[in-house]
């Protein structure tokens, strides 16, 4: 994949990391006897990904030569990735070494009023969608044009998230401008029909004259 620039940077959050406590003991009861068993590893606290506690309390890849983890909201800096492929390669390599840990890619950017925000992303499209949303907010004319070209984008975002919403909206736009036969000829057959089905499930209809009309979907 060619390098694609984006406005913010990526960090890697890590779930399932066991911390070490040299004073930790496990108490074991056997009949009338009680034993104290040393156990240095503390099991990780499990939070639902994306919850308030998950954002606040957890670990991430730190900015250090040994790849040590740091607290997500701690004072030590996190490693920043400015290329999507580099971040994915790092996750792939680390996942092989730490098979019981989970890795979540987070995009750190700034809103139009300068506030930092963090978004969980699953693809480069997700990253670019965040940048595009703020770019549109800064440019009312562009936002108006986007709304005209992609009238169902918000509905698709609700149904499928940013990345798939843009793909489906562009798909509908291409059909509106070029017709179904032309679009079908340039796409994988399975993908074409899957996109049609997803539009239908989201309540986005394509009319028989290849226009987005809100009536019903047809590929006859």
MARBA-3410 file (N, C-alpha, C, O; in Angstrom, 1 decimal):
220
0.8,-1.2,0.0,0.0,0.0,0.0,0.9,1.2,0.0,1.8,1.3,0.8 ~ 0.6,2.2,-0.8,1.3,3.4,-0.9,1.1,4.2,0.4,0.0,4.2,1.0 ~ 2.1,5.0,0.8,2.0,5.8,2.0,0.9,6.9,1.8,0.9,7.5,0.8 ~ 0.0,7.0,2.8,-1.0,8.0,2.7,-0.9,8.8,4.0,-0.9,8.3,5.1 ~ -0.8,10.1,3.8,-0.7,11.0,5.0,-2.0,11.3,5.6,-3.0,11.3,5.0
-1.9,11.5,7.0,-3.1,12.0,7.7,-2.7,13.0,8.7,-1.5,13.2,9.0 ~ -3.7,13.7,9.3,-3.4,14.9,10.1,-2.9,14.5,11.5,-2.0,15.3,12.0 ~ -3.3,13.4,12.1,-2.9,13.1,13.4,-1.8,12.0,13.4,-1.0,12.0,12.6 ~ -1.9,11.1,14.4,-1.0,10.0,14.5,-1.7,8.8,15.1,-2.8,9.0,15.7 ~ -1.1,7.7,15.0,-1.7,6.4,15.5,-0.9,6.0,16.8,0.3,6.1,16.8
-1.6,5.4,17.7,-1.0,4.8,18.9,-1.6,3.4,19.0,-2.7,3.1,18.5 ~ -1.0,2.5,19.8,-1.4,1.1,19.9,-1.8,0.9,21.4,-0.9,0.9,22.2 ~ -3.0,0.6,21.6,-3.5,0.2,23.0,-3.4,-1.3,23.1,-3.6,-2.1,22.1 ~ -3.0,-1.8,24.3,-2.8,-3.2,24.5,-3.7,-3.7,25.7,-3.7,-3.1,26.8 ~ -4.5,-4.7,25.4,-5.3,-5.3,26.4,-4.7,-6.7,26.8,-4.0,-7.3,26.0
-5.0,-7.1,28.0,-4.6,-8.5,28.5,-3.2,-8.5,29.0,-2.6,-9.6,29.2 ~ -2.6,-7.3,29.4,-1.2,-7.3,29.9,-1.2,-7.5,31.4,-1.9,-6.9,32.2 ~ -0.5,-8.5,31.8,-0.4,-8.9,33.2,0.8,-8.1,33.9,1.9,-8.2,33.4 ~ 0.5,-7.4,34.9,1.5,-6.6,35.6,2.1,-7.5,36.7,1.6,-8.5,37.1 ~ 3.3,-7.1,37.2,4.0,-7.8,38.2,4.0,-7.1,39.5,4.3,-5.9,39.6
3.7,-7.8,40.6,3.7,-7.3,41.9,4.5,-8.3,42.8,4.0,-9.4,43.1 ~ 5.7,-7.9,43.2,6.6,-8.8,44.0,6.0,-9.2,45.3,6.4,-10.2,45.9 ~ 5.0,-8.4,45.8,4.5,-8.8,47.2,3.1,-9.5,47.0,2.5,-9.8,48.1 ~ 2.7,-9.8,45.8,1.4,-10.5,45.6,1.5,-11.9,46.1,2.4,-12.7,45.8 ~ 0.4,-12.3,46.9,0.3,-13.7,47.4,-1.1,-14.3,47.1,-2.0,-13.5,47.2
-1.1,-15.5,46.8,-2.4,-16.2,46.7,-2.6,-17.1,47.9,-1.8,-17.8,48.3 ~ -3.8,-16.9,48.5,-4.1,-17.7,49.7,-4.9,-18.9,49.3,-6.0,-18.8,48.6 ~ -4.4,-20.1,49.6,-5.0,-21.4,49.3,-5.5,-22.1,50.5,-4.7,-22.3,51.5 ~ -6.7,-22.5,50.6,-7.3,-23.2,51.7,-7.4,-24.7,51.4,-7.9,-25.1,50.3 ~ -6.9,-25.6,52.2,-6.9,-27.0,52.0,-7.3,-27.7,53.4,-6.5,-27.8,54.3
-8.6,-28.0,53.5,-9.1,-28.5,54.7,-9.0,-27.5,55.8,-9.5,-26.4,55.7 ~ -8.3,-27.8,56.9,-8.1,-26.9,58.0,-6.8,-26.1,57.8,-6.5,-25.2,58.7 ~ -6.1,-26.3,56.8,-4.8,-25.6,56.6,-4.9,-24.5,55.5,-5.7,-24.6,54.6 ~ -4.1,-23.5,55.7,-4.1,-22.4,54.8,-2.7,-22.1,54.3,-1.8,-22.1,55.2 ~ -2.5,-22.0,53.1,-1.2,-21.8,52.5,-1.1,-20.5,51.7,-2.1,-20.0,51.1
0.0,-19.8,51.8,0.3,-18.6,51.1,1.2,-18.9,49.9,2.4,-19.4,50.1 ~ 0.8,-18.7,48.7,1.6,-19.1,47.5,1.9,-17.8,46.8,1.1,-17.1,46.3 ~ 3.3,-17.6,46.6,3.7,-16.4,45.9,3.2,-16.5,44.4,3.3,-17.5,43.8 ~ 2.8,-15.3,43.9,2.4,-15.2,42.5,2.6,-13.8,42.0,1.8,-12.9,42.4 ~ 3.7,-13.6,41.3,4.1,-12.2,40.9,3.1,-11.5,39.9,3.1,-10.3,39.8
2.5,-12.3,39.1,1.7,-11.8,38.0,0.2,-11.5,38.4,-0.5,-12.4,38.9 ~ -0.2,-10.2,38.2,-1.6,-9.9,38.5,-2.4,-10.0,37.2,-2.0,-9.4,36.2 ~ -3.5,-10.7,37.3,-4.4,-10.8,36.1,-4.9,-9.4,35.7,-5.2,-8.6,36.5 ~ -5.0,-9.2,34.4,-5.4,-7.8,33.9,-6.9,-7.6,34.2,-7.7,-8.6,34.2 ~ -7.3,-6.4,34.4,-8.7,-6.0,34.6,-9.3,-5.9,33.2,-8.7,-5.3,32.3
-10.4,-6.5,33.0,-11.1,-6.5,31.7,-12.2,-5.5,31.6,-13.1,-5.5,32.4 ~ -12.1,-4.6,30.7,-13.1,-3.6,30.4,-13.6,-3.8,29.0,-13.0,-4.3,28.1 ~ -14.8,-3.3,28.8,-15.4,-3.3,27.4,-14.6,-2.3,26.6,-14.5,-1.2,27.0 ~ -14.2,-2.8,25.4,-13.4,-1.9,24.5,-14.2,-0.7,24.2,-15.4,-0.8,23.7 ~ -13.7,0.5,24.4,-14.4,1.7,24.1,-15.1,2.4,25.2,-15.6,3.5,25.1
-15.2,1.6,26.4,-15.9,2.2,27.5,-15.0,3.3,28.2,-13.8,3.4,27.9 ~ -15.7,4.0,29.1,-14.9,5.1,29.7,-13.8,4.6,30.5,-12.7,5.1,30.5 ~ -14.0,3.5,31.3,-12.9,2.9,32.0,-11.8,2.3,31.1,-10.6,2.4,31.5 ~ -12.1,1.8,30.0,-11.1,1.3,29.0,-10.2,2.4,28.5,-9.0,2.2,28.4 ~ -10.8,3.5,28.2,-10.0,4.6,27.7,-9.0,5.1,28.8,-7.9,5.5,28.6
-9.5,5.1,30.1,-8.8,5.7,31.2,-7.7,4.8,31.8,-6.6,5.2,32.1 ~ -8.1,3.5,31.9,-7.2,2.6,32.7,-6.8,1.4,31.8,-7.5,0.5,31.6 ~ -5.5,1.5,31.4,-5.0,0.4,30.5,-3.6,0.8,30.0,-3.0,1.7,30.5 ~ -3.1,0.0,29.1,-1.7,0.1,28.7,-1.7,0.3,27.2,-2.6,0.1,26.4 ~ -0.5,0.9,26.8,-0.3,1.2,25.4,1.2,1.0,25.1,2.0,1.0,26.0
1.6,0.9,23.8,3.0,0.8,23.4,3.7,2.2,23.7,3.2,3.2,23.2 ~ 4.7,2.1,24.5,5.4,3.3,24.9,6.5,3.7,23.9,7.0,3.0,23.1 ~ 6.9,5.0,24.0,8.0,5.5,23.2,9.3,5.2,23.8,9.9,6.1,24.6 ~ 9.9,4.0,23.6,11.1,3.6,24.2,11.7,2.6,23.3,11.1,1.9,22.5 ~ 13.0,2.3,23.4,13.8,1.4,22.6,13.4,0.0,22.8,13.7,-0.9,21.9
12.9,-0.4,24.0,12.6,-1.8,24.3,11.1,-2.1,24.1,10.7,-3.3,24.4 ~ 10.4,-1.2,23.6,9.0,-1.5,23.4,8.1,-1.7,24.6,7.1,-2.5,24.6 ~ 8.5,-1.2,25.7,7.8,-1.4,27.0,6.5,-0.6,26.9,6.3,0.4,26.2 ~ 5.5,-1.2,27.7,4.2,-0.6,27.7,4.1,0.6,28.7,4.9,0.5,29.7 ~ 3.3,1.5,28.5,3.1,2.7,29.4,1.6,2.8,29.6,0.7,2.3,28.9
1.2,3.4,30.7,-0.2,3.7,31.0,-0.7,4.7,29.9,-0.1,5.6,29.5 ~ -2.0,4.4,29.5,-2.6,5.2,28.4,-2.6,6.7,28.7,-2.4,7.5,27.8 ~ -2.9,7.0,30.0,-3.1,8.4,30.3,-2.0,8.8,31.3,-2.1,9.7,32.1 ~ -0.9,8.1,31.3,0.3,8.4,32.2,1.1,9.5,31.7,0.8,10.1,30.6 ~ 2.2,9.8,32.4,3.1,10.9,32.0,4.1,10.5,31.0,4.7,11.4,30.3
4.3,9.2,30.8,5.3,8.7,29.8,4.7,8.8,28.4,3.5,8.4,28.3 ~ 5.5,9.2,27.4,4.9,9.3,26.1,4.6,8.0,25.4,5.3,7.0,25.7 ~ 3.6,7.9,24.6,3.3,6.7,23.8,4.0,6.8,22.5,4.3,7.9,22.0 ~ 4.3,5.6,21.9,4.9,5.6,20.6,3.9,6.1,19.5,2.8,5.6,19.5 ~ 4.3,7.0,18.7,3.5,7.6,17.7,3.8,7.0,16.3,5.0,6.9,15.9
2.8,6.6,15.6,3.0,6.1,14.2,2.4,7.1,13.2,1.2,7.4,13.4 ~ 3.1,7.5,12.2,2.6,8.4,11.3,2.3,7.8,9.9,1.9,8.4,9.0 ~ 2.6,6.5,9.9,2.2,5.7,8.7,1.4,4.5,9.1,1.8,3.8,10.0 ~ 0.3,4.3,8.4,-0.6,3.2,8.8,0.0,1.8,8.7,-0.1,1.0,9.6 ~ 0.7,1.6,7.6,1.4,0.3,7.4,2.4,0.0,8.5,2.6,-1.2,8.9
3.1,1.0,8.9,4.1,0.8,10.0,3.4,0.3,11.3,3.9,-0.6,11.9 ~ 2.3,1.0,11.6,1.6,0.6,12.8,1.1,-0.9,12.7,1.2,-1.6,13.7 ~ 0.5,-1.2,11.6,0.0,-2.6,11.4,1.1,-3.6,11.4,0.9,-4.7,12.0 ~ 2.3,-3.3,10.9,3.4,-4.2,10.9,3.9,-4.4,12.4,4.2,-5.5,12.8 ~ 3.9,-3.3,13.1,4.3,-3.4,14.5,3.3,-4.3,15.3,3.7,-5.1,16.1
2.0,-4.1,15.1,1.0,-4.9,15.8,1.2,-6.4,15.4,1.2,-7.3,16.3 ~ 1.4,-6.7,14.1,1.5,-8.1,13.6,2.7,-8.7,14.3,2.7,-9.9,14.7 ~ 3.9,-8.0,14.4,5.1,-8.6,15.0,4.9,-8.8,16.5,5.3,-9.8,17.0 ~ 4.3,-7.8,17.2,4.1,-7.9,18.6,3.1,-9.0,19.0,3.2,-9.7,20.0 ~ 2.0,-9.2,18.1,1.0,-10.2,18.4,1.6,-11.6,18.4,1.2,-12.5,19.1
2.6,-11.8,17.5,3.3,-13.1,17.5,4.0,-13.4,18.8,4.1,-14.6,19.2 ~ 4.6,-12.4,19.4,5.3,-12.6,20.6,4.4,-12.7,21.8,4.7,-13.4,22.8 ~ 3.3,-12.0,21.8,2.4,-11.9,23.0,1.0,-12.3,22.5,0.1,-11.5,22.3 ~ 0.8,-13.6,22.3,-0.4,-14.2,21.7,-1.6,-13.9,22.6,-2.7,-13.9,22.1 ~ -1.5,-13.8,23.9,-2.6,-13.6,24.8,-3.0,-12.1,25.0,-3.9,-11.8,25.8
-2.3,-11.3,24.3,-2.7,-9.8,24.5,-3.4,-9.3,23.2,-3.1,-9.8,22.1 ~ -4.2,-8.4,23.4,-5.0,-7.8,22.3,-4.4,-6.4,21.9,-4.0,-5.7,22.8 ~ -4.4,-6.1,20.7,-3.9,-4.8,20.2,-5.0,-4.0,19.5,-5.6,-4.5,18.6 ~ -5.2,-2.8,19.9,-6.2,-1.9,19.3,-5.6,-0.7,18.8,-4.8,0.0,19.5 ~ -5.9,-0.3,17.5,-5.3,0.9,16.9,-6.2,2.1,17.2,-7.4,2.0,17.1
-5.5,3.1,17.7,-6.2,4.4,18.1,-5.7,5.5,17.3,-4.5,5.7,17.3 ~ -6.5,6.3,16.7,-6.1,7.5,16.0,-6.3,8.7,16.8,-7.4,9.0,17.3 ~ -5.2,9.5,17.0,-5.2,10.7,17.9,-5.2,11.9,16.9,-4.3,12.0,16.1 ~ -6.2,12.7,17.1,-6.2,13.9,16.2,-6.8,15.1,17.0,-7.0,15.0,18.2 ~ -7.0,16.2,16.4,-7.5,17.4,17.0,-8.8,17.8,16.3,-8.9,17.8,15.1
-9.7,18.3,17.1,-11.0,18.8,16.6,-10.7,20.2,16.0,-9.6,20.7,16.2 ~ -11.7,20.8,15.4,-11.5,22.1,14.8,-11.3,23.2,15.9,-10.8,24.3,15.6 ~ -11.6,22.9,17.1,-11.4,23.9,18.2,-10.1,23.6,19.0,-9.9,24.1,20.1 ~ -9.3,22.6,18.5,-8.0,22.4,19.0,-8.0,21.3,20.1,-6.9,21.1,20.7 ~ -9.1,20.7,20.4,-9.1,19.7,21.5,-8.7,18.3,20.9,-9.0,17.9,19.8
-7.9,17.6,21.8,-7.5,16.3,21.3,-8.6,15.3,21.4,-9.4,15.3,22.4 ~ -8.7,14.4,20.4,-9.7,13.3,20.5,-9.0,12.0,20.0,-8.0,12.1,19.3 ~ -9.6,10.9,20.5,-9.1,9.6,20.1,-10.2,8.7,19.6,-11.3,8.7,20.2 ~ -9.9,8.1,18.5,-10.9,7.2,17.9,-10.3,5.8,17.6,-9.2,5.7,17.1 ~ -11.1,4.8,18.0,-10.7,3.4,17.6,-10.9,3.3,16.1,-11.9,3.6,15.6
-9.8,2.8,15.4,-9.9,2.7,14.0,-9.5,1.2,13.6,-8.7,0.6,14.3 ~ -10.1,0.7,12.5,-9.9,-0.6,12.0,-9.3,-0.7,10.6,-8.9,-1.7,10.1 ~ -9.2,0.5,10.0,-8.6,0.6,8.7,-8.1,2.0,8.4,-8.4,2.9,9.1 ~ -7.4,2.1,7.3,-6.9,3.4,6.9,-8.1,4.3,6.5,-8.1,5.5,6.7 ~ -9.1,3.7,5.9,-10.4,4.4,5.6,-11.0,5.1,6.8,-11.5,6.2,6.7
-10.9,4.4,8.0,-11.5,5.0,9.2,-10.7,6.2,9.6,-11.3,7.2,10.0 ~ -9.4,6.1,9.4,-8.5,7.3,9.8,-8.8,8.5,8.9,-9.0,9.6,9.4 ~ -8.9,8.2,7.6,-9.2,9.3,6.6,-10.6,9.9,6.8,-10.8,11.1,6.6 ~ -11.5,9.0,7.2,-12.9,9.5,7.5,-12.9,10.5,8.6,-13.7,11.4,8.6 ~ -12.1,10.3,9.6,-12.1,11.2,10.8,-11.6,12.6,10.3,-12.1,13.6,10.6
-10.5,12.6,9.5,-9.9,13.8,8.9,-10.9,14.5,8.0,-11.1,15.7,8.1 ~ -11.6,13.7,7.2,-12.6,14.3,6.3,-13.7,15.0,7.0,-14.2,16.0,6.6 ~ -14.2,14.3,8.1,-15.3,14.9,8.9,-14.9,16.3,9.4,-15.8,17.2,9.3 ~ -13.7,16.5,9.9,-13.3,17.8,10.4,-13.1,18.8,9.3,-13.3,20.0,9.5 ~ -12.5,18.3,8.2,-12.3,19.2,7.0,-13.6,19.7,6.5,-13.7,20.9,6.2
-14.6,18.9,6.5,-15.9,19.3,6.0,-16.5,20.4,7.0,-17.2,21.3,6.5 ~ -16.3,20.2,8.3,-16.8,21.1,9.3,-16.2,22.5,9.1,-16.8,23.5,9.4 ~ -14.9,22.5,8.7,-14.2,23.8,8.5,-14.6,24.5,7.2,-14.4,25.7,7.1 ~ -15.2,23.8,6.3,-15.5,24.3,5.0,-17.0,24.2,4.7,-17.4,23.1,4.2 ~ -17.9,25.1,5.0,-19.3,25.0,4.8,-19.7,24.7,3.4,-20.6,23.9,3.2
-19.0,25.3,2.4,-19.3,25.0,1.0,-19.1,23.6,0.7,-19.9,22.9,0.0 ~ -18.0,23.1,1.2,-17.6,21.7,0.9,-18.6,20.7,1.6,-19.0,19.7,1.0 ~ -19.0,21.1,2.8,-20.0,20.3,3.5,-21.3,20.2,2.8,-22.0,19.2,2.8 ~ -21.7,21.4,2.2,-23.0,21.4,1.5,-22.9,20.6,0.2,-23.8,19.9,-0.1 ~ -21.7,20.6,-0.4,-21.5,19.8,-1.6,-21.5,18.3,-1.3,-22.1,17.5,-2.1
-20.9,18.0,-0.2,-20.8,16.6,0.2,-22.2,16.1,0.5,-22.5,14.9,0.2 ~ -23.0,16.9,1.2,-24.4,16.5,1.5,-25.2,16.2,0.3,-26.0,15.3,0.2 ~ -24.9,17.1,-0.8,-25.7,16.9,-2.0,-25.2,15.6,-2.8,-26.0,14.9,-3.4 ~ -23.9,15.3,-2.7,-23.4,14.2,-3.4,-23.6,12.9,-2.6,-23.7,11.8,-3.2 ~ -23.7,13.0,-1.3,-23.9,11.8,-0.5,-25.0,12.0,0.5,-24.8,12.1,1.7
-26.2,12.1,0.0,-27.4,12.4,0.9,-27.7,11.4,2.0,-28.3,11.7,3.0 ~ -27.2,10.2,1.8,-27.5,9.1,2.8,-26.3,8.8,3.7,-26.3,7.7,4.3 ~ -25.2,9.6,3.7,-24.0,9.3,4.4,-24.2,9.1,5.9,-23.7,8.1,6.5 ~ -25.0,10.0,6.5,-25.2,9.9,8.0,-26.0,8.6,8.3,-25.6,7.9,9.3 ~ -27.0,8.2,7.5,-27.7,7.0,7.8,-26.8,5.8,7.6,-26.9,4.8,8.4
-25.9,5.8,6.6,-25.0,4.7,6.4,-24.0,4.6,7.6,-23.5,3.6,8.0 ~ -23.5,5.8,8.1,-22.6,5.8,9.2,-23.2,5.1,10.4,-22.6,4.4,11.1 ~ -24.5,5.4,10.6,-25.2,4.8,11.8,-25.3,3.3,11.6,-25.1,2.6,12.6 ~ -25.5,2.8,10.4,-25.6,1.4,10.2,-24.3,0.7,10.1,-24.2,-0.5,10.6 ~ -23.3,1.3,9.5,-22.0,0.5,9.2,-20.7,1.2,9.7,-19.7,0.6,9.5
-20.8,2.3,10.3,-19.5,3.0,10.7,-18.9,3.8,9.5,-19.4,3.7,8.4 ~ -17.9,4.6,9.8,-17.4,5.6,8.9,-16.8,4.9,7.6,-17.1,5.3,6.5 ~ -16.0,3.9,7.8,-15.3,3.3,6.7,-16.2,2.8,5.6,-16.2,3.1,4.5 ~ -17.1,1.9,6.1,-18.1,1.2,5.1,-19.1,2.3,4.6,-19.5,2.1,3.5 ~ -19.4,3.2,5.4,-20.4,4.3,5.0,-19.8,5.0,3.7,-20.6,5.2,2.8
-18.6,5.4,3.8,-18.0,6.1,2.6,-18.0,5.2,1.4,-18.2,5.6,0.3 ~ -17.6,3.9,1.6,-17.6,3.0,0.4,-19.0,2.8,-0.2,-19.1,2.9,-1.4 ~ -20.0,2.6,0.7,-21.3,2.4,0.1,-21.9,3.7,-0.5,-22.5,3.7,-1.5 ~ -21.6,4.9,0.1,-22.1,6.1,-0.4,-21.4,6.4,-1.8,-22.1,6.9,-2.7 ~ -20.1,6.1,-1.9,-19.4,6.3,-3.2,-20.0,5.3,-4.2,-20.1,5.7,-5.4
-20.3,4.1,-3.8,-20.9,3.1,-4.7,-22.2,3.6,-5.2,-22.5,3.6,-6.4 ~ -23.1,4.2,-4.3,-24.4,4.7,-4.8,-24.2,5.9,-5.7,-24.9,6.1,-6.6 ~ -23.2,6.7,-5.4,-22.9,7.9,-6.2,-22.5,7.5,-7.6,-22.9,8.1,-8.6 ~ -21.6,6.5,-7.7,-21.2,6.0,-9.0,-22.3,5.5,-9.8,-22.4,5.7,-11.0 ~ -23.2,4.8,-9.2,-24.4,4.2,-9.9,-25.3,5.4,-10.4,-25.8,5.4,-11.5
-25.4,6.4,-9.5,-26.3,7.5,-9.9,-25.7,8.3,-11.1,-26.4,8.8,-12.0 ~ -24.3,8.3,-11.1,-23.7,9.1,-12.2,-23.4,8.3,-13.5,-23.5,8.8,-14.6 ~ -23.1,7.0,-13.3,-22.7,6.2,-14.4,-23.6,5.0,-14.8,-23.4,4.4,-15.9 ~ -24.5,4.7,-13.9,-25.4,3.6,-14.2,-24.9,2.3,-13.6,-23.7,2.1,-13.4 ~ -25.8,1.4,-13.4,-25.4,0.1,-12.7,-24.6,-0.8,-13.6,-23.6,-1.4,-13.1
-24.8,-0.8,-14.9,-24.1,-1.7,-15.8,-22.6,-1.3,-15.8,-21.7,-2.1,-15.7 ~ -22.3,0.0,-15.8,-20.9,0.5,-15.8,-20.2,0.2,-14.5,-19.1,-0.2,-14.5 ~ -21.0,0.4,-13.4,-20.4,0.1,-12.1,-20.1,-1.4,-11.9,-19.0,-1.8,-11.4 ~ -21.1,-2.2,-12.3,-20.9,-3.6,-12.2,-19.7,-4.2,-13.0,-19.1,-5.1,-12.5 ~ -19.5,-3.6,-14.2,-18.4,-4.0,-15.0,-17.0,-3.7,-14.4,-16.1,-4.4,-14.8
-17.0,-2.8,-13.5,-15.7,-2.4,-12.9,-15.5,-3.0,-11.5,-14.4,-2.8,-10.9 ~ -16.4,-3.8,-11.0,-16.3,-4.3,-9.7,-16.3,-5.9,-9.7,-16.8,-6.5,-10.6 ~ -15.8,-6.4,-8.6,-16.0,-7.8,-8.3,-17.5,-8.1,-8.1,-18.2,-7.3,-7.4 ~ -17.9,-9.2,-8.7,-19.4,-9.5,-8.7,-19.9,-9.6,-7.3,-21.0,-9.1,-7.0 ~ -19.2,-10.4,-6.5,-19.7,-10.6,-5.1,-19.8,-9.3,-4.3,-20.7,-9.1,-3.6
-18.7,-8.4,-4.5,-18.7,-7.2,-3.8,-19.9,-6.3,-4.3,-20.5,-5.6,-3.5 ~ -20.1,-6.3,-5.6,-21.2,-5.5,-6.1,-22.6,-5.8,-5.5,-23.3,-5.0,-5.0 ~ -22.9,-7.1,-5.4,-24.2,-7.5,-4.9,-24.2,-7.4,-3.4,-25.3,-7.2,-2.8 ~ -23.1,-7.6,-2.7,-23.0,-7.4,-1.3,-23.3,-5.9,-0.9,-24.0,-5.6,0.0 ~ -22.7,-5.0,-1.7,-23.0,-3.6,-1.5,-24.5,-3.2,-1.7,-25.0,-2.4,-1.0
-25.0,-3.8,-2.8,-26.5,-3.6,-3.0,-27.3,-4.0,-1.8,-28.2,-3.4,-1.4 ~ -27.0,-5.2,-1.3,-27.7,-5.8,-0.2,-27.5,-4.9,1.1,-28.5,-4.7,1.8 ~ -26.3,-4.4,1.3,-26.1,-3.5,2.5,-26.9,-2.2,2.4,-27.4,-1.7,3.3 ~ -26.9,-1.6,1.1,-27.7,-0.4,1.0,-29.2,-0.7,1.3,-29.8,0.1,1.9 ~ -29.7,-1.8,0.8,-31.1,-2.2,1.0,-31.4,-2.3,2.5,-32.4,-1.8,3.0
-30.5,-3.0,3.3,-30.7,-3.2,4.7,-30.6,-1.9,5.5,-31.3,-1.7,6.5 ~ -29.9,-0.9,4.9,-29.8,0.4,5.6,-31.0,1.3,5.2,-31.1,2.4,5.7 ~ -31.8,0.8,4.3,-33.0,1.6,3.9,-32.6,2.6,2.8,-33.4,3.5,2.6 ~ -31.5,2.4,2.1,-31.1,3.2,1.0,-31.4,2.5,-0.3,-30.9,1.4,-0.6 ~ -32.3,3.1,-1.1,-32.8,2.5,-2.2,-32.3,3.1,-3.5,-32.0,4.3,-3.6
-32.1,2.2,-4.5,-31.7,2.6,-5.9,-32.8,2.3,-6.8,-33.3,1.2,-6.8 ~ -33.3,3.3,-7.6,-34.4,3.0,-8.4,-34.0,2.3,-9.7,-32.8,2.2,-10.0 ~ -34.9,1.9,-10.5,-34.6,1.1,-11.7,-33.9,2.0,-12.7,-33.3,1.5,-13.7 ~ -34.0,3.3,-12.6,-33.3,4.2,-13.6,-31.9,4.6,-13.0,-31.3,5.6,-13.5 ~ -31.4,3.9,-12.0,-30.1,4.0,-11.5,-29.9,5.3,-10.7,-28.8,5.9,-10.6
-31.0,5.9,-10.1,-30.9,7.0,-9.3,-31.2,6.7,-7.9,-32.1,5.8,-7.6 ~ -30.6,7.4,-6.9,-31.0,7.2,-5.5,-32.3,7.9,-5.3,-32.4,9.2,-5.4 ~ -33.4,7.2,-5.1,-34.7,7.8,-5.1,-35.5,7.6,-3.8,-36.5,8.3,-3.6 ~ -35.0,6.6,-3.0,-35.8,6.3,-1.8,-37.0,5.5,-2.0,-37.9,5.3,-1.1 ~ -37.1,4.9,-3.2,-38.3,4.0,-3.5,-38.0,2.6,-3.1,-38.3,2.1,-2.1
-37.3,1.9,-4.0,-36.9,0.5,-3.7,-35.7,0.1,-4.5,-35.4,0.8,-5.4 ~ -35.1,-0.9,-4.1,-33.8,-1.3,-4.7,-34.1,-2.3,-5.8,-34.8,-3.3,-5.6 ~ -33.4,-2.2,-6.9,-33.7,-3.1,-8.0,-32.4,-3.2,-8.8,-31.7,-2.3,-9.0 ~ -32.1,-4.4,-9.3,-31.0,-4.6,-10.2,-31.4,-5.4,-11.4,-30.6,-6.1,-12.0 ~ -32.6,-5.2,-11.8,-33.1,-5.8,-13.0,-32.7,-5.0,-14.3,-33.0,-5.4,-15.4
END
